[in-house]
Amino acid sequence: SDRRDEEDLFIPPDSGRGHLEKLRKLMGDERLVSDSRKQLFLSKAFAADSAGPVFPSSWTSSVEGQKAASGDAAPDARQLLCAQGADEAVPSLDRVMRASAPSFDRRTEEGCRFRIYRVGGYEVRTTQPHGCKETTDVVFCRQAVKHVSEATSESSCLLDERIVKVLEYVEAVDALAGQCALRSAIIHQFYIVAQTESGVTIVVEPTKEGALLWTESPSGLEARSLIAKVTRAAECRDLHISVTDIKQYHDEAMCGKSGDGGRPEAWRRYALGLFELVAPARDESA
């Protein structure tokens, strides 16, 4: 250190009680600011272009600062939803994050970095204090998944379309819906996605009420499946399996079993039967 060159001219800092108390207060204030910054950054209220007065002024442009003062909220902030079961999805998201650049990457005066990654329909927020590793703190979903309980008006046009691929997924679901903590009560839910030759997707999944929900082209499916895991898949592009075939199987499976479809053993029978509808035909054509 260059202070060593001062030798006898070096004046040590004040070690008096009053000075030490001031230092402790300053350090306490810094921790409060750091905690409030992290709390805001990990909330839906944080807007990347209008970080607010708790963050360095350089983070907020003059234009966005005027919007913040007028009370206008950023559109993204109002659309964010907490991603359920995100803790089990973090390893998968981390792999994708490492291959992409963050859409937001800022550093505070004490060296703590705040990053936002946008992966599919998900928004991953991480923090990295100076000298520490980057950690994933919260995952938001920027596009809610819509479930349609009844067939859409396009159903009649889809009935003759061929099914090209069928996949079964398992996802982690937060049993304590509405909480944004990554650590909570996690359960697993399965769902099946059938893809048609025109690109339409059909999703079948159990509901809390015990039914098997048939949904055509739900929004947010791509983002949802990004962090889910494929448990099995069947290619049937060259086969003559149509939407009518799997719809007929679905209706027969549901007949007289209202309220039982959501039970694990009922789902296993349903999924097994659906894949047997595809797999034998595939094996015979080989």
C-alpha positions in Angstrom: 0.0 0.0 0.0 1.2 3.6 -0.7 0.4 4.4 2.9 3.5 2.6 4.0 5.7 5.3 2.3 4.3 7.8 4.8 6.1 6.1 7.7 6.0 8.4 10.7 3.9 10.9 8.8 1.0 8.4 8.8 -1.9 9.5 11.0 -4.2 6.6 12.1 -7.9 7.0 12.1 -9.7 8.2 15.2 -10.3 5.2 17.5 -12.4 7.1 20.0 -15.9 5.8 21.0 -17.8 8.6 19.3 -16.1 8.0 16.0 -16.6 4.2 16.2 -20.3 4.8 16.9 -20.6 6.9 13.8 -19.0 4.2 11.8 -21.4 1.6 13.2 -24.3 3.8 12.3 -23.0 4.4 8.8 -22.6 0.6 8.3 -26.1 0.0 9.7 -27.5 2.6 7.3 -25.7 0.9 4.4 -27.1 -2.5 5.3 -30.6 -1.0 5.4 -30.2 0.6 2.0 -28.8 -2.7 0.6 -31.7 -4.7 2.0 -34.3 -2.2 0.7 -32.7 -2.3 -2.7 -32.8 -6.1 -2.9 -36.4 -6.2 -1.6 -37.5 -3.7 -4.3 -35.5 -5.4 -7.0 -37.1 -8.8 -6.2 -40.6 -7.4 -6.2 -43.1 -6.8 -9.1 -42.9 -3.1 -8.4 -39.3 -2.8 -9.8 -39.1 -1.3 -13.3 -35.8 -1.6 -15.1 -36.0 1.9 -16.7 -37.3 3.6 -13.5 -35.5 2.0 -10.6 -36.5 4.7 -8.1 -34.6 6.9 -5.6 -33.3 3.9 -3.6 -30.9 3.0 -6.5 -28.2 5.2 -8.0 -29.6 8.0 -10.0 -27.7 6.8 -13.1 -30.1 3.9 -13.2 -33.0 6.1 -14.0 -33.2 8.3 -17.1 -34.6 11.8 -16.9 -37.6 10.8 -19.0 -38.4 7.7 -17.0 -37.9 9.7 -13.8 -40.6 12.1 -14.9 -42.9 9.1 -15.6 -42.2 7.7 -12.2 -43.0 11.0 -10.5 -46.3 11.1 -12.3 -47.2 7.7 -10.9 -47.2 5.8 -14.2 -46.3 2.2 -13.7 -44.3 0.2 -16.2 -46.5 -2.2 -18.2 -44.2 -5.2 -17.4 -44.6 -4.6 -13.7 -48.3 -4.9 -13.9 -48.1 -8.1 -15.9 -45.7 -10.1 -13.8 -46.8 -13.2 -12.0 -44.8 -15.3 -9.6 -43.6 -18.5 -11.3 -44.9 -21.4 -9.3 -42.4 -24.1 -8.3 -39.5 -22.0 -9.6 -37.0 -23.5 -7.2 -37.0 -26.8 -8.9 -36.8 -25.1 -12.3 -33.8 -22.9 -11.4 -31.2 -25.5 -12.6 -32.8 -25.7 -16.0 -33.1 -21.9 -16.2 -29.5 -21.4 -15.2 -28.3 -23.4 -18.2 -30.3 -21.3 -20.5 -29.2 -18.1 -18.7 -25.6 -18.9 -19.1 -26.0 -19.0 -22.9 -27.7 -15.6 -23.1 -26.9 -12.1 -22.1 -28.9 -10.4 -19.3 -31.4 -7.8 -20.5 -30.6 -5.8 -17.4 -27.2 -5.6 -15.7 -26.4 -2.8 -13.3 -23.9 -2.4 -10.4 -24.3 -0.3 -7.3 -21.6 1.8 -5.7 -20.6 -1.0 -3.3 -20.2 -3.4 -6.2 -23.4 -5.5 -5.9 -24.7 -6.5 -9.4 -28.4 -6.8 -10.2 -29.3 -8.7 -13.3 -32.5 -9.6 -15.2 -32.7 -12.4 -17.7 -35.7 -13.0 -19.9 -36.0 -16.6 -20.9 -39.1 -17.5 -23.0 -42.0 -16.1 -21.0 -40.0 -16.0 -17.7 -38.1 -13.2 -16.1 -35.2 -14.4 -13.8 -33.7 -11.9 -11.4 -30.3 -12.5 -9.8 -28.0 -10.6 -7.4 -24.3 -10.9 -7.0 -22.6 -9.0 -4.0 -19.0 -8.0 -4.5 -16.7 -11.0 -4.3 -19.6 -13.5 -4.2 -21.3 -15.8 -6.7 -24.4 -14.8 -8.7 -27.5 -16.3 -7.2 -31.1 -16.7 -8.6 -33.4 -15.0 -6.1 -36.8 -14.9 -7.8 -38.5 -16.0 -11.1 -41.5 -14.2 -12.6 -43.7 -15.3 -15.4 -44.3 -12.4 -17.8 -47.2 -14.1 -19.6 -50.0 -15.9 -17.7 -51.1 -19.3 -18.9 -54.7 -19.2 -20.0 -56.9 -22.3 -19.5 -60.0 -22.7 -21.6 -62.5 -25.2 -20.1 -64.5 -25.6 -23.3 -63.4 -26.5 -26.9 -62.8 -23.4 -29.0 -64.6 -22.5 -32.2 -61.7 -24.0 -34.2 -62.3 -27.5 -32.9 -64.4 -28.7 -35.8 -61.6 -27.6 -38.2 -59.0 -29.5 -36.2 -60.7 -32.8 -36.0 -59.3 -34.0 -39.3 -55.8 -32.7 -38.6 -53.0 -35.3 -38.1 -51.1 -35.5 -34.8 -47.4 -35.2 -35.4 -46.1 -35.5 -31.9 -47.3 -36.3 -28.4 -45.3 -35.4 -25.2 -45.9 -35.8 -21.5 -44.5 -33.2 -19.2 -44.1 -33.0 -15.4 -43.8 -29.6 -13.7 -43.3 -28.3 -10.2 -46.3 -26.5 -8.9 -46.4 -24.3 -5.9 -49.2 -25.6 -3.6 -49.2 -22.3 -1.8 -50.3 -20.3 -4.8 -49.7 -16.5 -4.8 -46.4 -16.7 -2.8 -43.2 -15.5 -4.6 -40.8 -17.4 -2.4 -38.7 -20.0 -4.2 -38.9 -22.3 -1.2 -42.5 -23.4 -0.5 -44.7 -26.5 -0.7 -44.0 -28.1 -4.0 -46.1 -30.7 -5.7 -45.8 -32.2 -9.2 -48.3 -32.1 -12.0 -48.3 -33.9 -15.3 -49.8 -32.7 -18.6 -49.8 -34.0 -22.1 -49.2 -31.9 -25.2 -50.3 -33.1 -28.7 -49.0 -31.1 -31.7 -50.8 -31.1 -35.0 -49.4 -30.7 -38.5 -50.5 -27.1 -38.7 -48.8 -26.2 -35.4 -51.9 -26.2 -33.1 -51.2 -27.6 -29.7 -53.7 -29.6 -27.6 -53.1 -29.8 -23.8 -54.7 -32.3 -21.4 -54.1 -32.0 -17.7 -55.8 -32.9 -14.4 -57.5 -30.1 -12.4 -57.9 -29.7 -8.7 -61.6 -30.6 -9.1 -60.6 -34.0 -10.5 -61.4 -33.4 -14.1 -59.2 -33.8 -17.2 -59.0 -30.4 -18.9 -58.8 -30.3 -22.7 -57.3 -27.0 -24.0 -56.5 -26.0 -27.5 -53.6 -23.6 -28.1 -53.3 -22.1 -24.6 -51.2 -19.0 -24.4 -48.0 -19.2 -22.5 -47.5 -22.9 -23.2 -44.0 -22.4 -24.7 -42.8 -20.6 -21.6 -44.5 -23.1 -19.3 -42.9 -26.1 -21.0 -39.5 -24.4 -21.0 -39.0 -25.3 -17.3 -41.0 -28.5 -17.3 -39.4 -31.9 -17.9 -40.4 -34.3 -20.7 -41.2 -37.7 -19.2 -42.1 -39.4 -22.5 -42.6 -38.6 -26.1 -44.0 -40.2 -29.3 -43.3 -39.2 -32.9 -46.3 -39.9 -35.2 -45.8 -37.5 -38.1 -46.1 -40.3 -40.7 -49.0 -42.0 -39.1 -52.7 -41.5 -39.6 -53.6 -40.4 -36.1 -55.9 -37.5 -36.1 -57.3 -35.1 -33.5 -60.6 -37.1 -33.8 -58.8 -40.2 -32.6 -57.4 -38.7 -29.4 -60.6 -36.7 -28.8 -62.6 -39.9 -28.9 -60.2 -41.5 -26.5 -60.4 -38.5 -24.2 -64.2 -38.5 -24.2 -64.4 -42.3 -23.6 -61.8 -42.0 -20.7 -63.9 -39.2 -19.1 -67.2 -40.9 -19.5 -68.6 -41.9 -16.1 -65.4 -40.8 -14.3 -66.2 -37.2 -13.3 -64.0 -36.2 -10.4 -61.6 -39.1 -10.7 -59.4 -37.8 -13.5 -57.2 -35.7 -11.2 -56.2 -38.7 -9.1 -52.6 -39.9 -9.7 -53.6 -43.5 -10.6 -56.4 -42.2 -13.0 -53.9 -39.9 -14.7 -51.4 -42.8 -15.2 -54.1 -44.9 -16.8 -55.1 -42.0 -19.0 -51.6 -41.2 -20.1 -50.6 -44.8 -20.7 -53.7 -45.4 -22.8 -53.1 -42.3 -24.9 -49.5 -43.3 -25.6 -50.5 -46.8 -26.4 -52.8 -45.3 -29.0 -49.7 -43.9 -30.7 -46.9 -46.3 -29.9 -48.3 -49.6 -31.3 -49.1 -48.0 -34.6 -45.5 -46.6 -34.7 -44.1 -50.0 -33.9 -46.1 -51.8 -36.6 -45.0 -49.3 -39.3 -41.3 -49.9 -38.4 
